[in-house]
């Protein structure tokens, strides 16, 4: 006969460990923080070990808590999914996928109809965010990371991009391409924000220097962006609208380059990043993750 603690204690522990907050766990389970603390204490008594370090704040898992958390989380996830399948009468699963806002909007969303055709019973929950969600903590099942090099062991590269100076034909008119750096800086320049720590990011200053090294200019003109956007998506939309020349990923603006709404105004490019599929190696949704990975690689090809 199994010697298991009460399910209420396991639920309280899992929620508290996921949020690292008794208050947030209490709000999720609709009980008081005192009740969460009591249930966790009972579970600790059952285990014979402390599962949380309560002082000094913030709340943190002990080594025993870190060992127990993924086991309880995955068991509750599997139970919830099985009950959902029984309730709805389907064999479908749900896979939570996270990617950057720009990649989600520009590459992933336009292809989701093909995903539904290939896997009609495997539901996707898409989380577009530039924040890095915690896969180990269960915030997402699979992530598409944007990085210079593989962000984790076992990461699968879908493709790499390059950055081009692009503009709407309505903006540059009848000017013959390629434009020299001096010609280019006569137009409004659009730039997306990048982390200050990324010195190799595709900023206009780097692009102008690279163009001049190619022999497209004898002096380095000033490159002062007239429009700067925090969201890469907004920089792309501004370029499409003819508000200036932007440095854009060839992956993200591929449709506009193909149909002529954007044109490359120079042969100078900057190296980009890789798009990598990442997931926990011990994830219980291995079959669903494999299906998504194979589909994404096929779309990338």
N, C-alpha and C positions, 0 to 999 in steps of 0.2 A: 504494500500500500504506500502511495506517495505521501511524503511528509512535506506539505506545502503550506506556506503562510496564507492568510486570507487574501483574496483577490483585491480587496480594497487597499490593502497595504502596498501591493505591487503596483496598482494604478497610481497611488499617491506618490510612490517613489519615482516611477517613470516620468510623471508629469513634472515633479520637482527637479529631477535630474536634467530633463530636457530644457526647462526654463532657467535652471539654477536659481530658483526663487520659490519659496513656499507660498508667497502671496499670489504669484502668477498661476501656480498650480492650483491653488484654492479657487481662483476665479474660473479656471477652465473646468474644474470638476464641480463647481457650484457648492463648495463647502467653505468653512472658515480656515484661515491659516493655522489655527490651533489644531483643527482636526487633521490637517495634513501632517503637522509636526508629530501628533500623537500616533498616526498610522505609521509614519516612518520610524519612530522610536520602537514600535512593536516589531516592525520588520528587522530592525537592527538587533533587537533582543533575540529574534528567531535566528539571525545569522551569527550572532555572537561577535559582531564587529560593527564599528561605526561606518556608515556609508557616506556621510557628509562631514566636511569641516565647516562648522558653523561660525567660528571666530578665528582670526579676524575676518570681517566681511571683505569681499562678497562671498556668498555661499559657494563651496567647491566640493567636488567629489573626492573621496579618499581613494586609495588604490583599490580597495574592495568595491567601492561604489562604481568605479570605472570598469571593473570586471563584470559587475552584475548588470549595469545599465543596458549595454547592447543586447544582452540575452533577453531581458524583460521587454525592451522596446520591440525587438523583432518578433517575439512571441505574441505580444498584443497586436502588432500590425497584422501578423498572419491570421490571428483569430478574427480580427475585424474584417479582413478581406474575405475570409471564408464565409462569415455570417452575411456579408453583403451579397456575395454570390448566391447564397441560399435564399436570401430575401428577394432578390431581383430575378432569380431564375436564370442568370447568365453565368458564363465561365470567364467573364472579363476581369481584368485587373486594372489598377490605376498606377500610372508611373508619373512621378513628379520630376519634371525636367527644368533645370535652370540654365540661363544663358544671359549674356549682356543684353541690355535693352535694344541696342542697334542690331545685333545679330538676330535676336528674336523677331524683330519687326521686318528686317530686310531680307533675311534668308530663311528662317525657320517657318514663320507663319504662311508665306506663300506656298509652301510645300505640304502643309498639313492635310490638304484634301487627298494627296497621294498616300499619306500615312493611313488615313481612314479607309482608303480602298484596300490597302495591303493588310491592315490589322484592325478590322472594324470592331473587335471586341476587347481591344486593349486601349483603355482610355488614357489620354495624356492630360496632365495638369501642368501648364506652362507658367514658369515664374521668370519674367523678364526683369532683371535687376543688375546693376553694376556692382552691387555688394557681393562679396564672396560668401555664399551660403555654406554652412557647416554640414558636409555630407556625413561625417562620423556621428554628428549629433542628430541626424534624421531630418534636417531642414529640407533636403531634396534627395531623390534617389540617384539621379545622374546629372552631371553638370557638363556644359560645354565651356571650357575655360579658354581665355584669350591670353596667350603668353609667348615670350620669346623662345622658351625651351619647355620641355615636358614638365608640367607642374607637379606630377606625382608619378611614382613607379607604376608602370602598366598603362599610362595614359596613351590614348590612340589619337594620332594626328589625322584630322580630316583633310586639311589643306592649309596652305600659307597664303597670305595676301601680300600685295604690293600697294604702295601709295602713289597715286598719280595726281597731278595738278589738273583739275577738271573745271569746266565752266559750261553754262548754257550757251548755245549758238546765238541766242537773242542778245547776250551780253557782249560777246566779242565781235559780232557782226561779220564783216567780210575780211577781217584780218587773216592773213595766211598763217598757218601753223607750221612749225612750232614757234612759240613766242620766246623772245629772249627774256632774261630776268628783268631788264630795264622796262621792256614793253609790258611784262606781266605785272610789275609793281605799280603801273599806272592805273590798274583796276583795283576796286575794293578787294581786300584779301579776307577770306573767312577761315577761322581756325577753331578747332575743338580743343577743349582743355584736356591735358594729360597730367598724370602725377608728376610732381616736381622731381621726384627721385628717378624718373625715367629720362635720362639724358639723350637716349637714342630715339625718343618719340618723334613722330612725323610733324614737326613744327615748321613754319615758314622759314625761320632763320636757317635751319639745317637744309631745307630744300634749296634755298638761294645759293648757299655755299656749294652744294653738290652740283647745281647747274653751272655755276661759274667754273668749277674744276673741270667740267666737261668741255670748256671752251666756248660756252654760250654767252660769256661776258668777260670783259677785262677787269672790271671792278665789281665789288660786291655791293649792290644797291641796298638801301634800307628796306627791311621787310617788317612793316608794322601792320598787324591785322586790324582791319576796320570793324570786323564783327567777330566776337569770340563767344562760343557757346559751351556751356557745361556739358550738354548732351550732344554726342556725336550725331544722333539722328537729326537734331535741329540744324546742325551745320550742313548736312547733306541736303535737307529740304531747302535751305537758303540758297545753296548752289543751284539746285534744280529750278528755283524760282527766279534765277538770274540776278541775285543780289550780290554776287561776287564770285571770285575764283577760290576753290577750296581744295585742300589735299585730302583725297578720299581713298578708302580701301577699294581695290578693284573687285573684291568679293561683294561688298555691300552695295556698290553702284553698278553692278554688272547689267541689270535690266536697262538702266538709262544709257549706259555706254552702247548697248546693243541696238536700242531703238533711236538713238541720236538726240535724246533730250539732254544728255551731257556729252561733251567731247574732251579728249585729252588735249591740253594746249602745249605740251612739251614731251620730249622723249626722256627727260630726267625723271627717275622714280626713286623712291625711298623704300628700303626693305621693311616688311611688315612683321606680323606675328603669326603664330600657329593657332589654329582652332583645335582644341584637344577634348576628347570625350574622357571623362573621369568618373569613377564610381568606387564605392567600397568593395574590395575584393571578396568579402564574405557576405555580400548583400543577399537576403533571402529571395529577392525578385530577379534571380540570375537569368531566367528564361526571358522575362520581359526586357531586361537590360540588353541582353544579346540581340533580341529582335530590333530594338531601337538602334543599337550600334550598327548592325548590318544594314538597316534601312538608311541611316544617315550617311554611311560610307557609299552606298549605292547612289544616293542623291549627289554626293560630293563628286563622284566620278562623272 
